[in-house]
Amino acid sequence: MDGFAAVDFALAREVLQRGIAALYVVAFLSTLNQFRPLLGERGLLPAPALLDRARSSSRAAKALRPTVFRWIRYTDRRLVALCAGGIAVGLMLVVGLPQAGPPWAPMACFLALWLGYMSVVSIGQTFYGFGWEMLLLEAGFLAAFLGSQDQPPPTAIVVLFWWLVFRLEFGAGMIKIRGGREWRDLTALTYHHETQPMPGPLSRQAHLLPRWFHRLEAIGNHIAQLVVPWLLFAPFLGLWLPGAVPQLVGAIAAAIVVATQLWLVVTGNFAWLNIATIVLAFSAIAVPPAGVPAASIPVPWLVVTSGVTALYLVLSWQPLRNLFSRHQLMNASFNRWNLANAYGAFGTVTKERIEFVVEGTLDQDDAGWREYGFRGKPGDVRRRPCQVAPYHLRLDWLMWFLPLGRGLDGWFLALLLRLLEADRATLRLLAHDPFGGRPPRAVRVVSYRYRFATRAELRDTGVRWVRDRRRTVVPPSSLDA
């Protein structure tokens, strides 16, 4: 690192720009496939109704975050156009076309992705209320100021990426220490692999590992999130200390972050959170240039990046206070633009897995109940959990929250109505419609307790889950009723 130019971080910039752009492609693709049945003109939580309230109420208008649909009337076709444009711009950045030009070209592309996706998140309501939405927005904004290939990346912007990873990891670690006792007595991972929102293909094998291993997992998590993030800033010392030691320390810290995130990728489905953290961790990996370093940073570009850095210094005060606050907020934004956010997840770990199973029947006497199958959440006890991350199954994720004591949300009751209508767009969100597109006479919701099958149970019965019925959550309901 040399003054204003981070000459050893050109490779890090390549990973950051192309990796973040690829995640935007996934995010826009997820929106293209799911937004209309969830939030479109006839969605479970129609975004047009939210926008109408914002136009008619100053209080609702103030609560609405920036979105192009505030000035351009929302239609499903315009949503499709926005997603298609976002995918196209993201793919250009993945290939590296804008980066081959002046720094203003990738800046314009990343800011377009940031504003475009913010327009979606702002009207996405509960279906877009996840921390990785804010993370992607913040990462896209910072990536806009990494520059292009004809010059080294600005030192200040690289350091802001370290600050982002620090907030992401250290914030998650502090949430856990302040959260449930299970993180302090090292038993959290005894439950987590089984009760996490959306298990992956290897989650069961991870759950069945010995208890001593789960304790080591918890210890490793605390080290990776509470100690290692501080070492990400070690390369910054290279401005004053000669030699490669500071950069080596930063690279080792980044490698530890990457390794822990890869374990989470293998054992669960957390949308693009883990992949994004891996991409962002590369910001601390320095590789000396093999040839002649790129030209110095032009003064106009230096002025722009310095202005962005000054803005971040101001915006970072609240998230910095939040990290050390007794009342730490999790996944919170302190401004309308989703910059310098607070992150964190799983401060407490659910110890029992309760699933709401939706069933339907064609019979008049309420017999012959058959289950609807969801793409990611447990259902059929013989079905192996699937790998879907970094793709985000929004309906399946929110289904996990329902049994946690929040009651039946309006979107869920709307889902039951759509199933009674055999709405084709809604049925496409599911993995299995037991009625082949025909409307059922009635639907109901039954709760089950699920646990992973032991090795012996899988060998003897072929089931990967064992479940027992608890209660009827929603009694048989029909359109007539």
Beta strands, then each sheet from edge to edge (+ up, - down):
strand 1: 353-361
strand 2: 370-371
strand 3: 442-452
strand 4: 465-477
sheet 1: 2+ 1- 3+ 4-
end
